[in-house]
């Protein structure tokens, strides 16, 4: 029992030592380490910046080699103003030999200094618009042993971008960001790419655009004014428009509106429901609010809408022509033989309107009844003035006979006029069917050639 009690006492003492004394020693060691780091860092910063002039370019055996990489967080393409805005970070790496130190002496791997205290390459966006964001000089630069410096500067870049809307809304736009030193030529500051592609955070489609590709390269420019060469860091973005919205709002209504044009000629000629022109004008007004203006290239969707407007205007003119033919019979003579032969006995079979037989109306059917009226007047005058008296019953029979002849001739003339009117209406129907086939073929050919 005494041995067991001794063991418990020993175990408790050891536990108290581990839980109490060792953490105190660890905290003390950490405090000493932190204190040592602070002292060493202060000494190192004082030594590095002693006599350091940030206005001097750190050239040694050759120009300062600045490695660049663009990180993209978000972007926006302003089609109306031709502006390409990118939000992100232009990461810069270079070596400043004046910022080297002995790691064994200070036991420090990396040091952070405000950018206002060290030299910084004046990398600027060349093709900027509106304004240039001024770098925040209070941001920290990371400095490693050997004088390697990295600058992670968050900025917003707005560059000019030429917009080509010829294939709108199935267009692809190419925009560039061109960076370079604003003051120094390649003899002092040279550029290189850290990676061939810029880094895109959460790579995805932004708003109504998708990044098809993004490439970075360095080119050398020599200007006419100077013999020095100037390196430029160029990042090229290829952006493809997402067409879900445009297909539903612009393309489908355009095709539907264009498809209505040929079917106008299936409406009976006597109908007046020719309202597609107003619909087309409404469609063009709608597209004017969507498509950016003031560009050198005309979008194909606008060409398609204008072409549809031309078709509708032409269809209205042809509809007026067909309506005049349709109403020609009551006030004109019969259909000429050549028109009857071409339209009613030839083309009629080809356009699927059947093969009814048409009989020509004689010219006698178009005679007026004026002669008949005058003969009645002469007979009445002759009977009254000089002819011998005719029995009343015989005169009654003559009157009845003349009345019957009058009614028969009137019915014959009415039938002839109806036949003539019917023939002109059938000619108008054949012309309508021809125009329907023509506009239908035009619709398919133009739609496939433009949107294929």
C-alpha positions as CSV (number, residue, x, y, z in Angstrom):
1,X,0.0,0.0,0.0
2,X,2.8,2.4,0.8
3,X,4.6,1.5,-2.5
4,X,1.3,2.2,-4.4
5,X,0.9,5.6,-2.6
6,X,4.5,6.5,-3.4
7,X,4.0,5.7,-7.1
8,X,0.9,7.9,-7.2
9,X,2.8,10.8,-5.6
10,X,5.7,10.4,-8.1
11,X,3.3,10.4,-11.1
12,X,1.5,13.6,-9.8
13,X,4.8,15.4,-9.3
14,X,6.0,14.6,-12.9
15,X,2.6,15.7,-14.3
16,X,2.8,19.0,-12.5
17,X,6.3,19.6,-13.9
18,X,5.3,18.8,-17.5
19,X,2.1,20.9,-17.4
20,X,3.6,23.8,-15.5
21,X,7.3,24.2,-16.1
22,X,7.6,23.1,-19.7
23,X,5.0,25.5,-21.2
24,X,6.7,28.3,-19.4
25,X,10.0,27.3,-20.9
26,X,8.4,27.1,-24.4
27,X,6.8,30.5,-24.1
28,X,10.0,31.9,-22.8
29,X,11.9,30.4,-25.7
30,X,9.3,31.8,-28.2
31,X,9.5,35.2,-26.6
32,X,13.3,35.1,-26.8
33,X,13.0,34.1,-30.5
34,X,10.6,36.8,-31.3
35,X,12.7,39.3,-29.4
36,X,15.7,38.2,-31.3
37,X,13.9,38.5,-34.6
38,X,12.8,42.0,-33.8
39,X,16.3,43.0,-32.9
40,X,17.8,41.4,-36.0
41,X,15.1,42.8,-38.3
42,X,15.7,46.3,-37.0
43,X,19.4,46.0,-37.4
44,X,19.0,44.5,-40.9
45,X,16.6,47.2,-42.1
46,X,18.9,49.9,-40.8
47,X,21.8,48.4,-42.5
48,X,20.0,47.9,-45.8
49,X,18.6,51.4,-46.0
50,X,21.7,53.1,-44.8
51,X,22.9,55.0,-47.9
52,X,20.2,53.4,-50.0
53,X,18.8,55.8,-52.7
54,X,15.5,54.5,-54.2
55,X,15.9,56.9,-57.2
56,X,18.9,54.9,-58.5
57,X,18.1,52.0,-60.9
58,X,19.8,48.8,-59.5
59,X,21.8,48.0,-62.7
60,X,25.0,45.9,-62.4
61,X,26.4,44.0,-65.3
62,X,23.3,44.7,-67.4
63,X,19.7,46.0,-67.3
64,X,17.4,45.1,-64.4
65,X,15.4,42.1,-65.5
66,X,11.8,42.5,-64.3
67,X,9.6,39.4,-64.5
68,X,5.9,40.2,-64.9
69,X,2.8,38.2,-64.4
70,X,-0.8,39.4,-64.5
71,X,-3.4,38.0,-62.1
72,X,-7.0,38.6,-63.2
73,X,-9.8,38.8,-60.6
74,X,-12.5,40.3,-62.8
75,X,-13.0,42.1,-66.1
76,X,-15.5,44.1,-67.9
77,X,-15.8,45.0,-71.7
78,X,-17.6,48.2,-72.5
79,X,-18.8,47.8,-76.1
80,X,-20.2,51.3,-76.3
81,X,-17.0,53.0,-75.3
82,X,-14.5,50.5,-76.5
83,X,-13.0,50.0,-73.1
84,X,-11.6,46.8,-71.5
85,X,-11.3,47.0,-67.7
86,X,-9.4,44.4,-65.7
87,X,-9.3,44.2,-62.0
88,X,-6.4,42.2,-60.5
89,X,-2.8,42.3,-59.7
90,X,0.3,42.9,-61.8
91,X,3.0,40.9,-60.0
92,X,6.6,42.1,-60.5
93,X,9.9,40.3,-59.6
94,X,13.4,41.7,-59.9
95,X,16.7,41.6,-58.1
96,X,18.3,44.6,-56.3
97,X,21.8,43.6,-55.2
98,X,21.9,46.4,-52.7
99,X,19.2,44.6,-50.6
100,X,21.3,41.4,-50.0
101,X,22.3,40.3,-46.5
102,X,24.1,37.5,-44.6
103,X,21.4,35.0,-43.5
104,X,23.7,33.4,-40.9
105,X,24.3,36.8,-39.3
106,X,20.7,37.8,-39.0
107,X,18.8,34.5,-39.2
108,X,16.1,36.1,-41.4
109,X,14.8,34.6,-44.7
110,X,12.4,37.2,-45.9
111,X,11.8,40.9,-45.0
112,X,8.9,43.2,-45.7
113,X,9.5,46.9,-46.5
114,X,7.2,49.6,-47.7
115,X,7.5,50.2,-51.5
116,X,8.3,53.9,-50.8
117,X,11.6,52.8,-49.3
118,X,13.0,50.8,-52.2
119,X,13.4,51.2,-55.9
120,X,10.4,50.1,-57.9
121,X,10.1,49.6,-61.7
122,X,7.8,52.2,-63.3
123,X,5.7,49.6,-65.2
124,X,2.8,51.5,-66.8
125,X,-0.2,50.5,-69.0
126,X,0.6,52.0,-72.4
127,X,-2.9,51.7,-74.0
128,X,-4.8,53.2,-71.1
129,X,-8.0,55.3,-71.3
130,X,-9.6,57.6,-68.8
131,X,-6.9,57.5,-66.1
132,X,-4.1,55.5,-64.6
133,X,-4.3,54.0,-61.2
134,X,-1.4,55.3,-59.0
135,X,0.3,52.5,-57.1
136,X,-0.1,52.5,-53.3
137,X,3.4,53.2,-52.1
138,X,2.4,52.0,-48.6
139,X,2.1,48.5,-49.8
140,X,4.7,46.1,-48.7
141,X,7.4,44.6,-50.9
142,X,8.7,41.1,-50.0
143,X,12.5,40.9,-50.0
144,X,14.5,37.7,-49.9
145,X,18.2,37.0,-49.3
146,X,20.1,37.7,-52.4
147,X,18.1,40.9,-53.1
148,X,15.1,39.3,-54.8
149,X,12.1,41.6,-54.6
150,X,8.5,40.9,-55.3
151,X,5.7,43.5,-55.7
152,X,2.1,42.4,-55.4
153,X,0.2,45.5,-56.3
154,X,-3.6,45.4,-56.6
155,X,-4.7,47.7,-59.4
156,X,-7.5,48.3,-61.9
157,X,-6.5,48.6,-65.6
158,X,-8.7,50.2,-68.2
159,X,-7.4,49.8,-71.8
160,X,-8.7,50.8,-75.2
161,X,-10.1,47.9,-77.2
162,X,-11.3,47.9,-80.8
163,X,-14.7,46.3,-81.0
164,X,-15.7,44.3,-84.0
165,X,-19.4,43.6,-84.1
166,X,-19.6,42.1,-87.6
167,X,-20.6,38.7,-86.2
168,X,-22.8,40.0,-83.3
169,X,-24.2,38.3,-81.4
170,X,-21.9,35.4,-82.2
171,X,-18.8,37.6,-82.0
172,X,-15.4,37.1,-80.5
173,X,-13.4,40.1,-79.3
174,X,-9.7,40.4,-78.9
175,X,-8.3,42.9,-76.4
176,X,-4.8,43.7,-75.3
177,X,-3.1,45.1,-72.2
178,X,0.3,46.6,-73.1
179,X,2.7,47.3,-70.2
180,X,6.2,48.8,-70.2
181,X,8.6,51.1,-68.5
182,X,7.5,54.7,-68.9
183,X,10.9,56.3,-68.4
184,X,13.6,53.7,-69.1
185,X,14.6,51.9,-72.2
186,X,15.7,48.3,-72.4
187,X,19.3,49.4,-71.6
188,X,18.1,50.0,-68.0
189,X,15.0,47.9,-67.5
190,X,14.3,44.7,-69.4
191,X,11.1,42.7,-69.2
192,X,10.3,39.0,-69.3
193,X,7.3,36.8,-68.6
194,X,7.1,34.7,-65.5
195,X,4.4,32.5,-67.1
196,X,3.0,32.3,-70.6
197,X,-0.5,32.7,-69.4
198,X,-1.9,35.2,-66.9
199,X,-3.4,33.7,-63.8
200,X,-7.3,33.9,-63.6
201,X,-8.9,33.6,-60.2
202,X,-11.8,31.1,-60.1
203,X,-11.5,30.5,-63.9
204,X,-15.0,30.9,-65.2
205,X,-17.2,32.9,-67.5
206,X,-17.6,36.5,-66.5
207,X,-20.9,38.2,-67.0
208,X,-21.8,37.8,-70.7
209,X,-18.2,36.9,-71.8
210,X,-16.1,33.8,-71.7
211,X,-12.3,33.9,-71.8
212,X,-11.4,31.7,-74.7
213,X,-7.7,32.2,-74.3
214,X,-5.2,34.6,-72.5
215,X,-1.6,34.8,-73.6
216,X,1.3,36.8,-72.4
217,X,4.5,37.7,-74.3
218,X,7.3,40.3,-74.5
219,X,7.9,42.2,-77.7
220,X,10.6,44.7,-78.5
221,X,9.6,48.1,-79.9
222,X,12.0,50.6,-81.6
223,X,10.5,54.0,-82.2
224,X,11.5,56.4,-85.0
225,X,12.5,59.1,-82.5
226,X,15.0,57.0,-80.6
227,X,17.6,54.3,-81.3
228,X,17.1,52.5,-78.0
229,X,14.8,49.5,-77.8
230,X,11.8,49.4,-75.5
231,X,10.5,46.0,-74.3
232,X,6.7,45.7,-73.9
233,X,4.7,43.1,-71.9
234,X,1.6,42.3,-73.9
235,X,-1.3,40.3,-72.6
236,X,-3.9,39.2,-75.2
237,X,-7.4,38.2,-74.2
238,X,-9.7,36.4,-76.6
239,X,-13.3,36.8,-75.4
240,X,-16.3,34.9,-76.7
241,X,-19.8,36.3,-76.1
242,X,-22.3,34.1,-74.3
243,X,-25.2,33.8,-76.7
244,X,-28.0,32.5,-74.5
245,X,-29.6,35.9,-74.0
246,X,-29.0,37.2,-77.5
247,X,-30.4,34.0,-79.1
248,X,-33.7,34.4,-77.2
249,X,-34.1,38.1,-77.5
250,X,-32.6,38.9,-81.0
251,X,-31.9,35.9,-83.2
252,X,-35.1,33.9,-82.7
253,X,-37.5,36.9,-83.2
254,X,-35.5,37.9,-86.3
255,X,-35.9,34.4,-87.9
256,X,-39.5,34.2,-86.8
257,X,-40.2,37.6,-88.3
258,X,-38.5,36.8,-91.5
259,X,-40.4,33.5,-91.8
260,X,-43.7,35.4,-91.7
261,X,-43.0,37.2,-94.9
262,X,-43.6,34.4,-97.4
263,X,-46.7,33.3,-95.6
264,X,-48.3,36.7,-96.3
265,X,-49.0,35.4,-99.8
266,X,-51.1,32.5,-98.4
267,X,-53.6,35.0,-97.0
268,X,-56.5,35.6,-99.4
269,X,-55.9,38.7,-101.6
270,X,-59.0,40.4,-100.3
271,X,-57.7,40.3,-96.8
272,X,-56.0,43.4,-95.5
273,X,-54.0,41.9,-92.6
274,X,-50.6,43.0,-93.8
275,X,-49.1,44.0,-90.4
276,X,-45.6,42.5,-90.7
277,X,-44.1,45.8,-91.7
278,X,-45.1,47.3,-88.3
279,X,-43.7,44.2,-86.5
280,X,-40.4,44.5,-88.4
281,X,-40.1,48.2,-87.5
282,X,-40.8,47.3,-83.8
283,X,-38.0,44.7,-84.0
284,X,-35.5,47.1,-85.5
285,X,-36.3,49.6,-82.8
286,X,-35.8,46.9,-80.2
287,X,-32.4,45.9,-81.6
288,X,-31.3,49.5,-81.7
289,X,-31.5,49.6,-77.9
290,X,-29.4,46.5,-77.6
291,X,-26.6,46.8,-80.2
292,X,-23.7,49.2,-79.4
293,X,-23.6,52.1,-81.9
294,X,-20.9,53.9,-83.8
295,X,-18.8,51.0,-85.0
296,X,-17.2,50.6,-88.4
297,X,-18.7,47.1,-89.0
298,X,-22.4,46.4,-89.3
299,X,-23.5,43.3,-87.2
300,X,-25.0,40.5,-89.2
301,X,-28.1,40.6,-87.1
302,X,-28.7,44.2,-88.2
303,X,-28.1,43.2,-91.8
304,X,-30.7,40.4,-91.3
305,X,-33.2,42.7,-89.8
306,X,-32.7,45.3,-92.6
307,X,-33.0,42.5,-95.2
308,X,-36.2,41.4,-93.6
309,X,-37.5,45.0,-93.7
310,X,-36.7,45.1,-97.4
311,X,-38.6,41.8,-98.0
312,X,-41.6,43.1,-96.1
313,X,-41.6,46.4,-98.0
314,X,-41.4,44.5,-101.3
315,X,-44.1,42.1,-100.1
316,X,-46.4,45.1,-99.4
317,X,-45.8,46.5,-102.9
318,X,-46.4,43.2,-104.5
319,X,-49.5,42.7,-102.3
320,X,-50.9,46.0,-103.7
321,X,-50.2,44.7,-107.2
322,X,-51.9,41.4,-106.5
323,X,-54.9,43.2,-105.0
324,X,-55.3,45.3,-108.2
325,X,-55.2,42.1,-110.3
326,X,-57.7,40.5,-107.9
327,X,-60.2,43.5,-108.3
328,X,-59.5,43.9,-112.1
329,X,-62.4,41.9,-113.4
330,X,-65.4,44.1,-112.6
331,X,-64.0,47.1,-114.4
332,X,-61.8,45.5,-117.2
333,X,-62.1,43.1,-120.0
334,X,-61.5,39.4,-119.9
335,X,-58.0,37.9,-119.1
336,X,-55.8,38.1,-122.3
337,X,-55.2,34.7,-123.9
338,X,-51.4,34.8,-123.3
339,X,-51.9,35.5,-119.5
340,X,-54.5,32.7,-119.3
341,X,-52.2,30.3,-121.1
342,X,-49.2,31.1,-118.9
343,X,-50.8,31.4,-115.5
344,X,-54.0,29.4,-115.6
345,X,-53.0,26.5,-117.8
346,X,-49.2,26.4,-117.2
347,X,-47.8,27.7,-113.9
348,X,-51.0,26.8,-112.0
349,X,-50.0,23.1,-112.2
350,X,-46.5,23.8,-111.0
351,X,-47.5,25.7,-107.9
352,X,-49.9,23.1,-106.7
353,X,-53.2,24.8,-107.4
354,X,-54.8,21.9,-109.3
355,X,-55.7,21.5,-113.0
356,X,-59.2,22.9,-113.4
357,X,-60.2,23.6,-117.0
358,X,-61.0,27.2,-117.9
359,X,-63.3,28.3,-120.8
360,X,-62.8,31.6,-122.5
361,X,-65.6,34.1,-122.3
362,X,-66.9,35.3,-125.7
363,X,-66.7,39.0,-126.5
364,X,-70.5,38.9,-126.9
365,X,-70.8,38.3,-123.2
366,X,-69.3,41.7,-122.6
367,X,-71.8,43.7,-124.7
368,X,-73.8,46.3,-123.1
369,X,-77.6,46.3,-122.9
370,X,-77.9,49.8,-124.5
371,X,-78.9,48.4,-127.9
372,X,-81.6,46.3,-126.4
373,X,-83.1,49.3,-124.6
374,X,-83.0,51.5,-127.8
375,X,-84.7,48.8,-129.9
376,X,-87.5,48.7,-127.4
377,X,-87.9,52.4,-127.7
378,X,-88.0,52.3,-131.5
379,X,-90.6,49.5,-131.5
380,X,-92.8,51.5,-129.1
381,X,-92.6,54.6,-131.2
382,X,-93.3,52.7,-134.5
383,X,-96.4,51.0,-132.9
384,X,-97.8,54.3,-131.8
385,X,-97.2,56.5,-134.9
386,X,-97.6,54.6,-138.2
387,X,-98.1,50.9,-137.9
388,X,-101.6,49.4,-138.0
389,X,-103.2,48.6,-134.8
390,X,-102.1,45.4,-133.2
391,X,-104.4,43.3,-131.1
392,X,-103.9,43.7,-127.4
393,X,-103.2,40.1,-126.8
394,X,-100.4,40.1,-129.4
395,X,-98.9,43.2,-127.8
396,X,-99.0,41.6,-124.4
397,X,-97.1,38.6,-125.8
398,X,-94.5,40.8,-127.4
399,X,-94.0,42.6,-124.1
400,X,-93.6,39.3,-122.2
401,X,-91.2,38.1,-124.9
402,X,-89.1,41.2,-124.7
403,X,-89.0,41.1,-120.9
404,X,-87.8,37.5,-121.0
405,X,-85.1,38.3,-123.5
406,X,-84.0,41.3,-121.4
407,X,-83.7,39.1,-118.2
408,X,-81.9,36.3,-120.1
409,X,-79.4,38.8,-121.6
410,X,-78.9,40.5,-118.3
411,X,-78.2,37.2,-116.6
412,X,-75.8,36.2,-119.4
413,X,-73.9,39.5,-119.0
414,X,-73.8,39.1,-115.2
415,X,-72.5,35.5,-115.5
416,X,-69.9,36.7,-118.0
417,X,-68.7,39.4,-115.7
418,X,-68.5,37.0,-112.8
419,X,-66.5,34.6,-114.9
420,X,-64.1,37.4,-115.9
421,X,-63.8,38.5,-112.3
422,X,-63.2,34.9,-111.2
423,X,-60.4,34.5,-113.9
424,X,-58.6,37.6,-112.7
425,X,-58.9,36.3,-109.1
426,X,-57.4,33.0,-110.1
427,X,-54.6,34.8,-111.8
428,X,-54.0,36.8,-108.6
429,X,-54.0,33.5,-106.6
430,X,-51.4,32.0,-108.9
431,X,-49.2,35.1,-108.5
432,X,-49.6,34.9,-104.7
433,X,-48.5,31.3,-104.7
434,X,-45.5,32.1,-106.9
435,X,-44.5,34.9,-104.6
436,X,-44.9,32.6,-101.6
437,X,-42.5,30.1,-103.1
438,X,-40.0,32.8,-104.0
439,X,-40.0,34.5,-100.6
440,X,-39.8,31.1,-98.8
441,X,-36.7,30.1,-100.8
442,X,-35.2,33.5,-100.2
443,X,-35.8,33.1,-96.5
444,X,-34.1,29.7,-96.3
445,X,-31.1,30.8,-98.5
446,X,-30.5,34.1,-96.6
447,X,-30.9,32.6,-93.2
448,X,-28.5,29.7,-93.8
449,X,-26.0,32.0,-95.5
450,X,-26.0,34.5,-92.7
451,X,-26.2,32.3,-89.6
452,X,-24.5,29.2,-90.9
